[in-house]
Every structure is written in structure tokens, then in C-alpha cells.
């Protein structure tokens, strides 16, 4: 088994947003500020600036 760190491409933004919902769900157990909205989702913290700014880079941790 190998682990790889891969930069998230702009066209993979929706995949990251979807996966981030699971992360927020797990994190909400330890937080009082994360609440599910009426539409059934956590707030969207994945920002377009993550791809626009040179000092921010989202990554996937991939395991084979």
C-alpha cells in the first residue's frame, strides 16, 4: 500500500467540496459551531481562493 499527496485541480473542486462534508460531519462531534443547514449540508468552507491565491493549495491524500 502506498500513500500519495496530490494537489487538487480546479476541475476537482466539487469532489473536494463533497468530501469536505464528511470531514465537517466528523469534526462536528467536537465542535459547537458546526451546524447542518436546513438544506442538510454543513457550510461550504471550500473557497475558490484556494486555487486563486499562490499561498494556498488544497491537496488530496490518496492511498492505493
JOJOZI-V516107 format. One record per helix or strand of 2 or more residues. SS is the DSSP state (@ for helix, = for strand). FROM is the first residue (numbers start at 1). TO is the last residue. If there is no record, write none. Layout:
# JOJOZI-V516107
<<SS & FROM & TO> <SS & FROM & TO>>
This chain:
# JOJOZI-V516107
<<= & 3 & 7> <@ & 10 & 28> <@ & 49 & 52> <= & 59 & 63>>
